[in-house]
Each structure stands twice: as structure tokens, then as C-alpha cells.
Amino acid sequence: MSPQTTIVLLLQGLSLFSLVLASDPDPVQDFCIPNPTPTSPTTPKHPCKDAAEATAGDFVFSGMKTPGNFSETGFASIPVNPTTFPGLNTMGMSFVRADFKPGAINPPHFHPRATEIAHVVEGRLYAGFVDSNNKVFARVLEKGEVMVFPRGLMHFQMNVGEVPATIFGSFNSQNPGSQRIPAAVFGSGIDNSLLEKAFGLSSKEIVMMRRKFDPKATVKP
């Protein structure tokens, strides 16, 4: 085998390996409705309900008809994953409903394990993401438009209309994960002196930010 052929095969193998790591495992059966916890210690444990016992109701979710609970900032979200919708288990996907009062935002955040596609159901939203070269891709989305947020890249939304806005987001993982940048930076316990140097803020300003994003934390200037 020539060196060139070896290199090509190696690159193909690495590419395939990356694809395997980049998504949820493929299912080995039609579906897997999680089995309820056995009522008796002697009852055999199986991860999936017997397919013969599954019903249409296992594959229907009705919890997105109305908005979730709004925060003080005017943002509400309803994440839907196998925990709340068992029919999604092993399907490699999840989704979310997000509602915005006028002026409300979904602050910069990212999903480490999934790409997101967001569909604007109502309203107008300024939305976008920032790539690894710090280039921002953003614009105002109108009702009916769709935007994709690549996996692992920071993205955001803000209602720029005069009426409430709603988006439905879909993820290519049943467990996409979500990390909000402000809370991750100021609410995680990173040393104050590092944050002061990184952001050019005073000790008192860091304390104020900590109290805002981690109210339970006890911090001193």
C-alpha cells in the first residue's frame, strides 16, 4: 500500500470517527419508551417498555400549547426532551418553545452537543451567532423564517417587535445541553482576580455581577 493511499484511508477514518462522535448513537430498534421503575425489587429491569404495550399517547406531547413561566426579564422557555416526552428517547432529537415579551432577550448561550434550528412562529426577533473567528452572523427574523445555530457556537435572540414573539427550536440531540455565557462566567465561582483582569472591571463591579448571576453566592469585594 502506497504512503498516499495510507494517508487517504487515515483521513477517511478520522472523518468517520468525528461523525460518530458528533451525534447521538443510532437506535437499534424502532423506538424505546423508557420503562417505569419496577414496583418490586424482584421485578426484572428493562430500559424500554415492551413495544406491544406502547400507545399513540407515548408519541404525543401537549405541553407546548401555551408559553411557560416568564422570568423577570420577560423570557419563558419550555425544553422538551425524553425526561418530559418519553417518546423522544433514542430518537436523537429534542426541542424547545421560547416566548419573548417585547424587548426580552435570550442571552448569549451555546449548546455543546447539538445544532439548533429555530423557527419564528410569531413576532420579530434579532437573532444570530458568533463563529470561532469572532464574526457575528445576525439579522432580524420575521414570522415564518428559520435560522440555524451551529453546534457549540454562541447565539442569542431579542424581541425587537412591539408584540410578543415565539420561536420553536429543534436540536439534533436528545440532550443538547445549554450554557448561558453570563451565568457561566459570573455565576460559576471563577476567581475574582482573573475576572477583573479579563474584563477590566473593578472588584466591586465583579461582586455586583456575581450577585446578579449567582444570587446564592456569598461574595466580598
Salt bridges, closest charged atoms under 4 A:
ASP58 OD2 - LYS49 NZ 3.25
ASP99 OD2 - ARG97 NE 2.74
GLU116 OE1 - HIS111 NE2 3.21
GLU116 OE1 - HIS155 NE2 3.07
GLU122 OE2 - LYS143 NZ 3.42
GLU142 OE2 - ARG124 NE 3.17
GLU145 OE2 - ARG139 NH2 3.15
